[in-house]
Amino acid sequence: MAEKSLKTVSESGSSSGRGTGLVNYYWQRIRRNKLAVAGLAFIVFLVALAIIGPLFTSDPTAANFDEKDIPPIGFTYLQSAYNIQTDQITTKEIHGTPKHILGTDSKGTDMLAMLISGARISLLVGLIATGIAIILGTIIGVLSAYLGGWADNILMRFTDIMMTFPFFLLLVLIVFVFGPSLAIIVLVIGLTGWTGTARMIRSEALSLRTREFVVASKALGARDSRVVFRHLIPNVISLITIMATLAIPGVILAEAGLSFIGLGDPNRASWGIILQSGWRTMRTLWWVAVEPGIMLFLTVLAFNFLGDGLRDAFDPKSNV
């Protein structure tokens, strides 16, 4: 009995060691890709900013018209106004202040506070909606490949039908019908964005279905659920990780696009809503549109760099 326990502990430690060694191996491969490391660093910074940023900034929805139209620190804005008493147009210089390092908009709302709020919204939508889509796509793809026959035909024809609809137009239609709330946007993106994942996972699972360890497991009497969840899905984890990382930027852009055309949650200060309010005053209050645009650009670029790095790290034929 004692020998059996020692053997179990030894096997457990050995398995844990192999798992740690595998993580270290992939991490060393990722570290060789400087762009992937830079993308990961920016994502970590963005997550930290979204978590602790609200503790040090003002309310992103609070208006203060006494401090409106303040440019970012280091810049100057010439504001013209008509003076009724003198019947003249007066011009004054407004300088950036340390109190509002990224400036304020036409309502006096602090831009830094709004950008941090937008980061929280973008990450929330990106992670949850992508998670829903990846889970649905993985389950449908694996089941389609494993079951085959009529089940495969039905699931793939349903996937084909879903792929015929233009993704963004479908989002606009559903959000327009059910209302622009953040929960609706997350659910709609998650429930309509799984088709590409299902296709990719199915093709990978088809090759795994005939592998020796799957055939041996079925020959030993393993249930279908055990084969799917213990053998097929764990062996497509690397593909799932890559697809999830590369899908998040598209989800963030989709939410920003919906907000920009007026279908975002009006109670949330997302980057798309800030862009919508800033593009009309682009010639004067340029920073209101430029700053969320830069954040969107950097966030999408960071996730794409990280996704490319993960793809190279998980590819045994890569020279990384």
N, C-alpha and C positions, 0 to 999 in steps of 0.2 A: 504493500500500500504506500509506504514511504517512497520507494523507488519510483512508483507511478506518479506520485505528486511531484517529486523532483524532476521527472521527465517532462511533466506538464509545464512546470515553471520554466524549465530550460527551453522548451519549444516556444513558450510565450515570449521569453526574453529574446530568443533568436529571431522570432517573427517581428518583434518590436524593433530589434536592431536592423533587420533588413528594411523595414519601413522607413526608419530614420535615415539609413544609408541611401535609399532611393530618393527621398526628399532632398538630401544633401547633393546627390548627383545632379538632379534636375536644377537645383538652385545654382550650382556651379556653372551649368550650361547657360542658364538665363543671365547670370552675371557677366558673361562674355559679350552679351548684346547690350551695348551702352544705351541705345535708344529704349530698349525694354526697361532697363534699370531707371532711366530718366522718367519714363511713363509711370512706373510703379511709384517712384518718389513723389511725383505730382499727385497721383491718386491718394496716396497716404496723407499728403499735405491737405488735399481737398476734404478728405474724411475728417481729419482733425479740425479743420476750419469749420466744417458744418456742425461738429459736436460742441466745440468749446467757444466758437465765435459768438453765438448769441449772448454769452455771459459778459462780453465786453463791448457790445454794440447796442444801439438804441432800437426801438420798435421799428421794424421795416415797413410798417403801414402808417406810422405817425407822421402827420403833416405839420410843418412849421413855416408859414409863409414869410416870416421875418428872415429866414435863412435860405430862401429859395435861390436857385440859379447860381450856386457857388461852384466854381470850377475845381478840379483836382488841385492838390497842393503843388505849387510850382508853376501854375498856369494863371492867366489873367483873362477875364471876360468883360467886354465892353457892353454895358447895358444902357439902352436908350429908352427914355420915357418922356411923355408930354407933360409939361408943367402948365396947369390951368392958370395960375396966377400971373406968370410971366408970358404966357402964350408962346412958349418956345420949347423946342425939344432939347432936353439935357442928356448928356452922356456921362456916365461914371464908370470907373474901373472897379471890378470886383475881383479880389485876389483869393486864391485858395488858402484855406486855414488848416492848422493841425487838428482842429476839432472834427473836420470832415475831410479826411485825407484823399478820398476819391470823389469829393464834391457832393452836391445835392441836385435833385431834379426840380422841375417847375413848381412842385408843391412843398419843397423844403425837406423832403425825405432823404435821409442819409443813404448814399449809394453803396457804401460798404455794407451796411446792414441789409440792404436789399439783395446784394450779390451773395452774401452768406446765406440768406433765406433761399435764394435761387439754387445755391449749391445743395442745400438739404433736399429741396424738392426734386432736383434732377437726379441725385443719388437714390432717393427713395423710389422714384418712379422707375429709374433704370434697373435697380437691383430687384425690386419686387416683380415688376412686369416681366423682366427677363427670366426670373426664377420660375414664374408661372408658365411661360412659353417653353422653357427648357424642359421642365418636368413633363408637360403634356407631349411635347415632341419626342422626348426620350421614350415614354411609355408607349405611344402610338407606333414609333419606329421599331422598337424592340419586339412588341407583340406582332406587328405585321410581318417582320422577318421570321420570327420563331414559329408562328402558327401556320403561315403560308396559305395556299389554297384560296378558298372563297373569302376568308377573313383578310388575307393580304390584299385581295382585289378590292374589297369594300373600303378598307382603310385608305388605300392609296388613291382610289377614285375620289373619295371624300377630300383627301389632301389636294388632289388636282383641282377639284372644284373651288376649294378655298384659295388656291394660288391664282385662280383666274381673276379674282377681284383685286383691283388696285388697292394696295395696302392703305395708303394715306387717305384716299377717297372713302374707303370703308370706315376708317376711323372717324372722319368728319361726319359721315352720315349717322353713325351710331351715337356719337357724342352729341350731335345736334338733336337727335330724337330723345335721348335720355337725360340730357342736361350736362353742363360743364362742371362736373365735380371731380376732385382728384381721385377718388375711389373708382368712379366710372372710367376715367382715363386709364388708370392702371389695369383694371380688369379687361377693358377693351383691347389694349395693346397686348396684354398677356394671352388672351383667348383667341387672338387673330394672328399672332406672330410666331406660331409654332411650326408652320409648314416646312420651312427650310431645314429646321432641326430634325424633324421626322424623316425627311428624305435622306439626310446624311447619316443619321443613326441607323436607319434601315439598311443602307448599303454596307455599313460596317458590321452590323449584326448578322447579315446574310453570310459573310465570310466566317464569322465566329461560330455559326450554327453547326457547321460541319467539322469543326476542330475536334481533336481527340478528347480533350477534357470534357467537352459538352456531350459528345457521344458516350463516353464512359460513364458520366453522371447519369444519363438517361438509362443506360444499360443496367446500372445498379439500382434502378427503381426510384430515382429522385423525382419529386413532383415537379410539374411545369413551373410553378411559382418559384421553387428553389433554383431551378436552372436559370430562370430569367433574372432573379434578384441577387443570386450568389455567383453566377458565372458570366452572364451576358452583360448586364449593366456595369458591374465593376470593371470590365475590360473595355468599356467605351468612355470611362471617366475622363481620360485625357482629351478625347474629342469633345466631350461635353464642356470641359473647362475652356478649351479654345473657343468654341462656338459662343459660349456665354460671354466671354470677354469681348469678342468681336461684335456681339449683338447689342451690348449695352449702349455704345455710341448712337446706334440707329434709334433706339428707344428714347434716349435723351433728346435727340433731334426731332423725333416725332412729337414729343410732349411740347417742346419749344415751338414747333410749327403750329400746333393746335392753339397754343396760347397766343401766338403772334397774330393769328387770324380771328381772334376773339372767342375761341372755344376752350380756353383754359379756365381753371378755377379762379374766379375773381377775388376770392378771399385769400389767395396765396401769392406772394411776391416771387414768381418764377422768372427765370431769365427771359423766356418768351414774352411775358407780359411787360417786362422792363423794356425790351426791344420794341414792342408795339407802341409804348408811350414815348419812346425816344426817337423813332425814325422821322416823325413829323417835324421835330425841331433839330434835325441833323445839322443844319447850317449854323445854328447858334449854340445850342446845348449839345455839342457833339458827343460829349463823354457819356451821356445817358444811354446812347445806343452802342457806342464803341466798347465800353467796358463789359457789358454782358456778352457782346459778340466775341470779345477776346476770351472770356471764360469758357464759352461754348467751344470755341476753336481749340483751346488748349486741352479741355477735358476730352473731347472726341479724339484728338491726336494722341493723348496719353493712353487711352484704352486701346487704340489701334496699335500703337507701338508695343504695348504689353501683350496684346493678342498675337502679334507677329512673333514676338520673342518666345512666347509659350509654344507656338506652333513649331518653331525651329528647335526648341529644347526637347519636345516630345517626339520629334522625327529622328529616328535612329540613322537615317541616311544623310542628315544635315551635318555640315562640317563645323557647326558652332562649337 
